Amino acid sequence: MCGIIGYIGTEEASPILCQGLKNLEYRGYDSVGMATVSGGLEIRKGVGKIDDLRCRLNFEEIPGHIGIGHTRWATHGTVSFENAHPHADCTKKIAIIHNGIIENSDRLREALLKRGHEFAGDTDSEVIAHLIEDRLNGFPGQRGAGDGEPGTGSFDNGFFETACLDAFRLLRGSYAILAIKEGEDKIVGIRKDSPLVLGLADHGTFFASDVSPFLEWTKKVVYLQNYDFVVADGKGVKFYNLLQGEVSRPVDTVEWSMEEASRGKFEHFMLKEISEQADTIQRALQQDGDVIERIVDEVKKGFGVFFVGCGSSYHACLTGTYLLSKVAGVHVNAVLASEFENYEHFLTEDTLVFAVSQSGETADVLDAVKAARRKKSKIIGITNVMGSSLSREGDELMMMNAGPEICVLSTKTYTSQAMLMALMAYALCDKHEECVQKAKDLYMDVYNLTSKSMRVRLKDLAKELVHKEHIYMIGRGLQYTTALEAALKIKEVSYIHTEAFAGGELKHGPLALVEKGTPVFVFVSRDNEDRIVANAQEVKARGGYVIGVSDWNHRVFDRWIKVPECGDLNPIIQAIPMQILAYELAVQRGLDPDKPRNLAKSVTVL
């Protein structure tokens, strides 16, 4: 999705905004822009990444102590200068930035055009600036036309923020918005279904999509809730909620450090985060015992259990279904969050829904949570971001404890999720401590798999595969879910077409894709080795190039990636070398592994 940042205080805004935008690039990098107020309103923006534009457009020289910045991942409207944020009104005195989707933008635009407004681009976001201008010109809005009904309390403030409030009430969809105006020493913001947090420092107030942009200056944060409307000026911050009226919000302290959110000695965040997994897998087990006990009790008495996620989180959910079945004899349904609406009629008050999202802001997952809420089902949130929407929505919460993950690809958060699935499976049959011990035993294996020597071996393999057009992967049981995750990693970062299949399905269609030299990865576990090796032999008979991922080198393998046998924890241990291979393929193809094309870290639109 997009990344937004704002600052108002005693420091120059533009250098702070530039650094914040750099830290937000994982949320979008199609175009970048900034606007500041210093007497007049100045907007600078362009297509490209912050490093390319900050010097060319002299971003850090824009004067003013009030400013907003935006890095875009295109959804509505092409990647162009006109569609880059910030967007201005007709008078060029109001600037806004927006993350989310304005669902009724076409209707609002049509009404604004009839009143003489002129639009520069074709994004849904631009209507917001013109709506504010419209309200300032005295045009009344249609109350109730959008998501936000009038609140129960009064909001006694200036003309600009009142106009913003009136305009925001007309919006339908998801949004985190910041607005500034020439002649106004304040920033106005609102959030609904898109993340927006405040950072409170001695010298000023920050707004951002998450905490990473302002960790350098403060760890004091305020997590905004849906429909929270905020005005920050030189005197402080005022909070109003469109549904509740005047409200107060608590100040929390972020536990993440600036060092965790920086690349350090590593060339890319992806490699850094892969290398952290020996520790992050252990931290995933640092859960409140009472919470685990309550979750176990809910699973045992629940009438239907669903694991819901997207992308890598869905693969972790699928891994969870195998683990709970195999270890605890418990049936669980894994459902893609975007497809969960088709299962809503199964939900009851006795249903348990596990919602899994790294960011805690994934729109499809939050939509599934809303469906569960409608049916009064119990919700267990699993996320990596405290203060995120998902962390507040569940009846119980399990944190991944992986620390900040900046690379668009999930690596350490995926293995943390898989570890939590194993923890639940073992806890369901009163073997919690056994799982903890197995994870401790895993530490050196993971450390060795992320070592420089393993990277060298996988770099050599990448050289063989870097020009391949197709790669296939097979596995059975837990190794099938690992194959799915490995294929996702390679395709999303190297752009090589990579697909995974259950080993037994090869002869039902996919075997037609195998020809001489086709690379096929085979994930092997001791409990399914005979059947999956037989599938590998089918591939070999058709001329396929077989690459084994296992703890022993079978004669059918043309290449072998040695990974220790870890039983139920194989999905964790076998995924790691595939993450490294994906990284090496991207680097050798001259790609940026932290920012794959067309993708963003936190997908906050449906």
C-alpha positions in Angstrom: 0.0 0.0 0.0 1.1 3.6 0.3 3.2 5.2 3.0 2.4 8.6 4.6 4.2 10.8 7.0 3.6 14.2 8.5 5.5 16.5 10.9 4.7 19.7 12.8 7.2 21.1 15.3 10.2 23.3 15.9 12.5 21.5 13.5 12.7 21.8 9.7 10.1 19.4 8.3 11.7 18.4 5.0 14.8 16.4 6.2 12.5 14.6 8.6 10.0 13.8 5.9 12.8 12.6 3.6 14.1 10.1 6.2 10.6 9.0 7.0 9.8 8.4 3.4 12.9 6.3 3.0 11.8 4.2 5.9 8.4 3.8 4.4 9.5 2.7 0.9 8.5 -0.9 1.6 4.9 0.3 1.5 5.2 1.8 -2.0 7.8 3.2 -4.3 6.1 4.1 -7.6 6.2 7.9 -6.9 7.1 10.2 -4.0 6.0 13.7 -3.0 6.2 16.3 -0.2 4.3 19.4 0.7 5.2 22.1 3.3 3.7 25.2 4.7 6.0 28.2 5.2 4.0 31.2 4.5 2.8 29.7 1.2 2.2 26.0 0.3 4.9 24.3 -1.7 4.4 20.9 -3.3 7.2 18.8 -5.0 6.7 15.3 -6.3 7.7 12.9 -9.1 7.7 9.4 -10.4 10.4 7.2 -8.9 12.0 6.3 -5.6 13.0 8.7 -2.8 16.7 8.2 -3.4 16.3 9.2 -7.1 14.1 12.3 -6.3 15.4 13.8 -3.1 18.4 15.4 -4.9 16.8 16.0 -8.3 13.9 17.9 -6.7 15.8 19.2 -3.7 13.4 17.7 -1.3 15.4 18.5 1.8 15.6 22.2 0.9 11.9 22.8 1.1 11.4 25.4 3.9 8.8 25.0 6.7 8.2 23.4 10.1 5.0 21.8 8.9 4.9 19.1 6.2 3.5 15.9 4.8 5.1 13.3 2.6 3.8 10.3 0.6 5.3 7.3 -1.2 2.8 5.6 -3.6 1.9 2.1 -4.6 -0.5 2.6 -7.5 -4.1 1.2 -7.1 -6.4 3.9 -8.6 -4.7 5.7 -11.5 -1.5 4.9 -13.4 2.0 5.8 -12.2 2.4 9.4 -13.3 3.3 12.8 -12.0 -0.3 13.9 -12.0 -1.3 10.9 -9.9 1.6 11.3 -7.4 0.7 12.7 -4.0 0.4 15.2 -2.4 -2.8 16.4 -4.3 -3.9 20.0 -4.3 -7.3 21.7 -4.7 -8.1 24.2 -7.4 -6.6 27.1 -5.5 -3.3 25.3 -4.8 -3.6 26.3 -1.1 -4.7 22.8 0.3 -2.6 19.7 0.1 -3.6 16.1 1.1 -2.0 12.7 1.1 -4.0 9.5 1.4 -3.6 5.8 1.9 -6.5 3.5 1.1 -9.5 3.5 -1.4 -12.3 6.0 -1.7 -15.1 3.8 -2.9 -17.5 6.6 -3.8 -14.9 8.8 -5.5 -16.6 8.7 -8.9 -19.8 10.1 -7.5 -18.0 12.7 -5.5 -15.9 13.7 -8.5 -18.9 14.1 -10.7 -20.6 16.4 -8.2 -17.4 18.5 -7.8 -17.0 18.8 -11.6 -20.5 20.1 -11.9 -19.5 22.8 -9.4 -16.5 23.9 -11.5 -13.7 22.0 -9.9 -10.8 20.9 -12.2 -8.8 17.7 -11.6 -5.1 17.2 -12.5 -5.1 13.4 -12.4 -7.4 10.4 -12.2 -6.8 9.0 -8.7 -9.6 8.6 -6.1 -7.5 10.5 -3.6 -7.6 13.9 -5.4 -11.3 14.3 -4.6 -10.4 14.8 -0.9 -8.6 18.1 -1.5 -11.4 19.4 -3.6 -14.0 18.3 -1.1 -12.2 20.4 1.6 -12.0 23.3 -0.7 -15.7 22.9 -1.4 -16.5 22.9 2.3 -14.4 26.1 2.8 -16.4 27.7 0.0 -19.6 27.1 2.0 -21.1 24.2 0.0 -22.9 21.9 2.4 -22.1 18.2 2.3 -24.6 15.4 2.3 -24.7 14.2 5.8 -24.4 10.4 6.0 -23.4 10.0 2.4 -20.1 8.4 3.5 -19.0 6.1 6.3 -18.7 8.7 9.1 -22.0 9.8 10.6 -22.0 12.9 12.9 -20.5 12.3 16.3 -22.4 12.5 19.6 -20.3 15.3 20.8 -19.4 18.8 19.5 -16.1 19.7 17.9 -15.2 23.3 18.7 -12.3 24.3 16.4 -11.2 26.4 13.5 -12.7 26.8 10.0 -10.1 24.6 8.2 -10.4 21.6 10.5 -14.2 21.9 10.5 -14.2 21.9 6.7 -11.9 18.8 6.8 -14.2 17.1 9.2 -17.2 17.8 7.0 -15.4 16.6 3.9 -14.2 13.4 5.6 -17.7 12.5 6.6 -18.6 12.2 2.9 -16.0 9.5 2.2 -16.8 5.8 1.9 -14.1 3.2 1.9 -10.7 3.0 3.6 -8.5 5.9 4.4 -5.7 7.4 6.3 -5.5 11.1 5.3 -3.3 14.1 6.3 -4.2 17.6 5.2 -2.4 21.0 5.4 -3.3 24.5 4.2 -1.5 27.7 3.4 -1.8 30.0 6.3 -2.8 27.3 8.8 -0.2 26.1 11.4 -1.6 22.7 11.8 -2.0 19.2 10.4 -5.4 17.5 10.2 -5.6 13.7 10.0 -8.2 10.9 10.1 -8.1 7.1 9.8 -10.6 4.4 8.9 -9.4 0.8 8.0 -6.0 2.2 7.0 -3.2 2.6 9.6 -2.2 5.9 11.1 -0.1 6.4 14.2 1.2 9.5 16.0 4.7 10.0 17.4 5.1 12.4 20.2 8.6 14.0 20.6 9.8 17.0 22.6 10.2 19.1 19.5 7.0 18.1 17.6 4.3 15.7 16.5 4.7 13.0 13.8 2.0 11.2 11.8 2.8 8.0 9.9 1.5 4.7 8.5 3.6 2.9 11.1 6.2 3.6 13.8 9.4 3.0 11.6 9.6 6.6 10.1 9.9 8.3 13.5 11.8 5.8 15.7 14.9 8.0 15.3 13.2 10.8 17.1 10.7 9.2 19.5 9.3 5.9 20.8 6.2 7.5 22.3 3.2 6.7 20.1 -0.5 7.0 19.9 -2.3 4.3 17.9 -5.4 5.8 16.3 -8.7 4.0 16.1 -11.2 3.9 13.3 -12.9 7.3 12.6 -10.4 9.1 14.8 -10.0 12.7 13.6 -6.9 14.5 14.9 -5.6 18.1 14.8 -2.0 18.8 15.7 -0.7 22.3 16.1 2.0 24.1 18.2 0.0 23.6 21.3 -0.5 19.8 21.1 -2.9 17.3 19.7 -6.7 17.1 19.9 -8.7 13.9 19.3 -12.2 13.6 18.0 -14.0 10.5 16.8 -16.7 10.8 14.1 -18.9 8.3 15.9 -18.1 9.1 19.6 -17.3 12.8 19.7 -14.4 14.1 21.8 -12.1 11.3 22.9 -8.7 10.7 24.5 -6.1 8.1 23.4 -3.4 6.5 25.5 0.3 7.1 24.9 2.3 3.8 24.4 6.0 3.1 24.1 7.4 1.2 21.2 9.7 -1.6 22.1 11.4 -1.8 18.7 14.8 0.0 18.4 16.1 2.1 15.5 18.8 -0.5 15.0 16.2 -3.2 14.4 14.5 -1.1 11.8 17.8 -0.3 10.0 19.8 -2.4 7.5 23.0 -2.4 9.5 25.9 -4.2 7.9 23.7 -6.0 5.4 23.3 -5.0 1.8 19.5 -5.6 1.8 16.8 -5.9 4.5 15.8 -9.2 3.1 19.2 -10.8 3.9 19.3 -9.1 7.3 15.8 -10.5 8.2 16.7 -14.0 6.9 19.7 -13.9 9.1 17.7 -13.0 12.2 15.6 -16.1 12.2 17.7 -18.1 14.7 16.5 -15.5 17.3 13.1 -14.6 16.0 11.9 -18.2 16.0 12.8 -18.4 19.7 11.0 -15.1 20.4 7.8 -16.4 18.8 7.5 -18.8 21.7 7.5 -16.0 24.2 3.8 -16.1 24.8 1.6 -15.6 27.8 0.9 -19.0 29.2 -2.6 -18.0 30.3 -3.4 -16.7 26.8 -2.3 -20.0 25.3 -4.3 -21.9 27.8 -7.4 -19.9 27.0 -6.9 -20.4 23.2 -6.4 -24.1 23.7 -9.7 -24.2 25.6 -11.5 -22.3 22.9 -10.2 -24.6 20.2 -11.3 -27.7 22.1 -14.8 -26.4 22.7 -15.2 -24.5 19.4 -17.7 -25.6 16.7 -15.6 -25.1 13.7 -12.1 -23.5 13.6 -10.8 -21.4 10.7 -7.3 -20.2 10.0 -7.5 -17.1 7.7 -4.6 -15.3 6.0 -3.1 -14.0 2.7 0.1 -14.9 0.9 2.8 -16.3 3.2 0.4 -16.0 6.1 -2.0 -18.3 4.3 0.8 -20.8 3.8 1.5 -20.6 7.6 -2.3 -21.2 8.1 -2.2 -24.3 5.8 0.9 -25.5 7.7 -1.2 -25.1 10.9 -3.9 -27.3 9.6 -1.5 -30.2 8.9 0.2 -29.7 12.3 -3.0 -29.6 14.4 -4.3 -32.7 12.5 -1.0 -34.6 12.8 0.0 -33.6 16.4 -3.3 -33.0 18.1 -5.9 -34.7 16.0 -7.8 -31.4 15.6 -9.5 -30.5 12.3 -9.0 -26.9 11.2 -10.1 -25.1 8.0 -7.5 -22.9 6.2 -9.1 -20.2 4.0 -7.7 -17.4 1.9 -8.9 -14.2 3.6 -10.1 -12.8 0.2 -12.3 -15.9 -0.2 -13.6 -16.0 3.4 -16.9 -14.3 2.5 -17.9 -17.6 0.9 -17.7 -19.4 4.3 -19.4 -16.8 6.4 -22.7 -18.7 6.4 -20.9 -21.5 8.4 -20.0 -19.1 11.2 -21.7 -19.3 14.6 -21.2 -18.0 18.1 -19.3 -21.2 18.8 -16.9 -20.8 15.8 -13.3 -19.8 16.3 -11.5 -17.7 13.7 -7.7 -17.3 13.8 -6.8 -14.1 11.7 -3.2 -14.0 10.7 -1.5 -10.9 9.3 2.1 -9.7 9.6 1.1 -6.0 9.5 -2.2 -6.4 11.3 -3.6 -4.1 8.6 -4.2 -6.5 5.8 -7.6 -5.4 4.3 -8.8 -8.9 3.3 -8.0 -10.3 6.8 -9.7 -7.4 8.6 -12.7 -7.9 6.3 -12.8 -11.6 7.4 -12.6 -10.4 11.0 -15.7 -8.2 10.3 -17.5 -11.2 9.0 -16.7 -13.1 12.1 -17.8 -10.2 14.3 -21.2 -10.1 12.5 -21.7 -13.8 13.4 -20.4 -13.2 17.0 -17.6 -15.7 16.4 -14.5 -15.7 18.7 -11.4 -14.1 17.1 -7.8 -14.9 17.8 -5.4 -12.3 16.2 -1.9 -13.3 15.2 0.2 -10.3 14.1 3.7 -8.8 14.4 2.6 -5.2 15.0 1.3 -4.1 18.4 -1.2 -1.3 18.1 -2.3 -2.5 14.6 -6.0 -2.9 13.8 -5.8 -6.7 14.2 -4.1 -6.4 17.5 -7.1 -4.6 18.9 -9.9 -6.6 17.1 -9.4 -10.1 18.5 -10.7 -11.7 21.7 -7.2 -13.0 22.2 -3.9 -11.9 20.7 -0.7 -13.8 19.9 2.3 -11.6 18.8 4.9 -13.0 16.4 7.6 -11.0 18.2 9.8 -10.9 15.1 10.7 -7.3 15.3 10.3 -4.9 12.3 10.3 -6.6 8.9 11.1 -4.0 6.2 11.6 -6.1 3.1 8.3 -6.6 1.2 8.8 -10.3 1.3 7.8 -12.2 4.5 10.8 -14.3 5.7 11.2 -14.1 9.5 7.5 -13.4 10.1 6.6 -16.5 8.1 8.8 -18.8 10.2 7.5 -17.1 13.3 3.9 -17.8 12.2 4.8 -21.5 11.5 6.4 -21.7 14.9 3.2 -20.4 16.5 1.2 -23.0 14.6 3.5 -25.7 16.0 3.1 -24.2 19.5 -0.7 -24.4 19.3 -0.6 -28.0 18.0 1.6 -29.2 20.9 -0.3 -27.2 23.5 -3.5 -28.9 22.4 -2.1 -32.2 23.6 -0.4 -30.8 26.7 3.1 -30.9 25.1 3.8 -27.1 25.3 7.3 -27.6 26.9 8.2 -30.3 24.3 7.6 -27.8 21.6 9.7 -25.2 23.4 12.6 -27.7 23.7 12.3 -28.6 20.0 12.6 -25.0 19.1 15.6 -24.5 21.3 17.2 -27.5 19.6 16.6 -25.8 16.3 18.7 -22.7 17.1 22.1 -23.9 15.8 20.5 -25.6 12.7 18.8 -22.3 11.8 22.0 -20.4 12.5 24.0 -22.7 10.2 21.4 -22.5 7.5 21.7 -18.7 7.5 25.5 -18.7 7.5 27.9 -17.4 4.8 28.9 -20.9 3.8 25.3 -21.8 3.0 24.9 -18.6 1.1 27.9 -19.5 -1.1 26.4 -22.9 -1.9 23.1 -21.4 -2.8 24.7 -18.7 -4.8 26.2 -21.4 -7.0 22.8 -23.0 -7.4 21.3 -19.7 -8.3 23.8 -19.3 -11.1 22.4 -22.5 -12.7 18.8 -21.3 -12.3 19.1 -17.6 -13.0 18.1 -17.8 -16.7 15.4 -20.5 -16.3 11.9 -19.5 -17.3 10.1 -22.1 -15.1 10.8 -23.7 -11.8 8.6 -26.3 -10.1 8.4 -27.6 -6.6 6.8 -30.7 -5.1 6.2 -32.0 -1.6 3.7 -34.0 0.5 2.0 -33.1 3.7 3.9 -30.4 5.5 6.4 -30.4 2.7 3.7 -29.4 0.3 3.0 -26.2 2.3 6.7 -25.6 2.3 6.8 -26.0 -1.5 4.0 -23.4 -1.8 5.9 -20.9 0.3 9.2 -21.5 -1.4 7.6 -21.0 -4.8 6.0 -17.8 -3.7 9.4 -16.4 -2.5 11.1 -17.1 -5.8 8.4 -15.8 -8.0 7.7 -12.6 -6.1 11.4 -11.5 -5.8 13.1 -13.0 -8.9 10.1 -12.9 -11.3 10.8 -16.4 -12.5 7.6 -18.4 -13.0 7.6 -20.8 -10.1 4.8 -23.2 -9.1 4.3 -25.8 -6.4 2.3 -29.0 -6.5 1.4 -31.8 -4.2 3.7 -34.7 -5.2 0.7 -37.0 -5.8 -0.8 -34.6 -8.2 2.0 -34.6 -10.7 0.6 -37.4 -12.9 -2.8 -35.6 -12.8 -1.6 -32.8 -15.0 1.6 -30.9 -14.0 3.9 -33.7 -15.3 3.1 -32.4 -18.8 5.1 -29.3 -18.0 8.3 -31.3 -17.3 10.8 -31.6 -20.1 14.6 -32.1 -20.4 16.4 -29.8 -17.9 13.2 -28.5 -16.1 14.3 -27.7 -12.5 12.1 -29.4 -10.0 12.7 -29.0 -6.2 11.7 -32.0 -4.1 11.0 -31.4 -0.4 11.6 -34.6 1.6 10.8 -35.7 5.1 11.6 -39.0 6.8 7.9 -39.8 7.2 7.1 -39.5 3.5 10.4 -40.2 1.8 9.4 -43.3 -0.2 6.3 -41.7 -1.9 7.9 -38.3 -2.6 11.1 -39.9 -3.9 8.9 -42.0 -6.2 7.4 -38.7 -7.5 11.0 -37.4 -8.0 11.7 -40.4 -10.1 8.7 -39.6 -12.3 10.2 -36.2 -12.9 13.7 -37.7 -13.6 12.2 -40.2 -16.1 10.9 -37.2 -18.1 14.3 -35.5 -18.1 13.7 -33.1 -15.2 16.5 -31.7 -13.2 15.8 -32.8 -9.6 17.0 -30.7 -6.7 16.5 -32.4 -3.3 15.8 -30.5 0.0 16.4 -33.1 2.7 18.9 -34.4 5.3 20.3 -37.0 3.0 21.5 -37.2 -0.7 19.3 -39.6 -2.6 20.7 -41.0 -5.9 17.7 -39.5 -7.8 18.9 -35.9 -6.9 20.9 -34.0 -9.5 21.6 -31.3 -6.8 21.1 -31.5 -3.1 20.4 -28.9 -0.4 21.3 -30.4 2.9 18.8 -29.5 5.6 18.6 -31.3 9.0 15.5 -33.5 9.6 13.4 -31.8 12.2 10.1 -33.7 12.0 7.1 -31.4 12.7 9.3 -28.3 12.5 10.5 -29.2 8.9 8.3 -26.4 7.5 10.5 -23.9 9.3 13.9 -25.3 8.7 13.3 -26.2 5.0 11.9 -22.8 4.1 15.1 -20.9 5.1 17.4 -22.1 2.3 14.7 -21.3 -0.2 14.5 -17.8 1.1 18.2 -17.4 0.6 18.0 -18.9 -2.9 15.2 -16.5 -3.8 17.4 -13.6 -2.6 20.4 -14.8 -4.6 18.3 -15.2 -7.7 17.0 -11.6 -7.4 20.5 -10.2 -6.9 22.0 -12.1 -9.8 19.2 -10.9 -12.0 20.0 -7.3 -11.0 16.8 -6.8 -9.0 16.1 -5.1 -5.7 15.0 -7.9 -3.4 13.6 -5.5 -0.8 11.2 -3.8 -3.3 9.8 -6.3 -5.9 7.8 -4.7 -8.7 4.0 -4.3 -8.3 4.1 -5.4 -4.6 3.9 -3.7 -1.3 4.4 -4.8 2.3 1.0 -3.9 3.8 -1.9 -4.5 1.5 -4.6 -2.3 3.0 -7.1 -2.3 0.2 -9.5 -5.1 -0.8 
